[in-house]
């Protein structure tokens, strides 16, 4: 029953920045355990869409429902939804004044009210999941980009979220570090995490996505299974996009 | 060896540079020599009165006997002579409090707050008396160094939290709060400190209901706090603006509310960046406390100014001001060194 209810549901969501309309009525439902990869040309509204899901951006029209709770202007409701959704950013956004371990334990202790010892155990567990437990005492500035992004994933996971949002997690990485981050994300997907990933990594998309969402100019143009999307995209815009990113 | 190589490359590379170097060295040496001659070699360390002191030094050296005679007045002013161990203890207590607060192991909000509340209470009891068998001493006799420390330390400690709130308020999403904070900061910054002190000291009593009086020291202290807060707020705002939006977003995405985000993520980073300008403001504020003389408070500079008007020791102003300047220098230099040290340790 509750499994039938979408984990994340967007219904005709619109978002404007002044005169520019970034989202023009976007509707999307993500079921529990579903992995959705969002792709499309830059400026198509991909990031804006997932940033609306945890209210980093306020949507102007439409409805966003997360795990049965609708996003409104009520701050306590917003915080409740943010607690349940982890987010990974393009620029990692680790807290540079805290150690890796403190980055992971801060929110569980302060937001979830976890005991420090328990939070530390949880943090170490997730640092092991992303293969860098030995870096726990270091500061983010001492780590490579790939390591930082893995810490950022572990930080989000330490809150035990019900879903994860990835906003171009590999775009700021040197090429040799992309794989270590994608490997972690693949493992996470295989463990059944509900995920929405904005990414240009089409290999990753083919491997883990249950469905591909192709966006252009603030709209969802096409939703398809990865095989169908890559072999026979229906829309002209998707064909053009694929030819550009797969063409080289 | 390296020094010689360095000197040859930088000070004696060419005829003109060599001449310039020699001239400057001679000038510096002569200046230093005169200072040493005046302050040490020809100086008189004890004499019964000013005239004798002048005679002994042939007017060529410093008369430190003046400081020997008057140091307690300069340090503690008109505070009852026999009870001057009390302000001395207060000065020591202040320094212990400040030094202890500088130690990072003490940086826990509860510990620091408790230490300061007890420490300041002890300072007030020691200075003012009236309990525990200590004779009562009215605040107009709180002079000299303890007064300067009270004004500076309480002024800055009181202004700092206010400044943080003002800086946060100035960046608030709520237009009313933002307007209030901007208005306050711009109003106070647009007015000289003397004006604020005059307002606090002369104008404020006129607005109070009849029969209500507020102690002059308290009024001046409040004036200083309000004034410093406006300046520090802008320094803190500078730090806040340097924090990338990604930090706010990461804190938001983890579900940290506004106050947790601000106190755990934003402020620790913003304040660390702001250390150099903060300490700059602290040092300037410490020296600006001398302006309280104009509302009738006798701080360290005022007591020194008073000491040199004594008929027996008239005119030893250089000695008096060197003495006072040395005290100010010690405190300011400490602040400067400590901030550099802190900056290094907080640098990531």
Interface residues (C-beta under 8 A of the other chain):
Chain A: X54 X55 X56 X75 X79 X80 X82 X83 X85 X86 X87 X89 X91 X93 X94 X95 X96 X97 X106 X107 X110 X111 X139 X141 X155 X156 X159
Chain B: X244 X246 X247 X249 X250 X251 X252 X253 X254 X255 X256 X257 X258 X260 X264 X265 X268 X269 X272 X346 X348
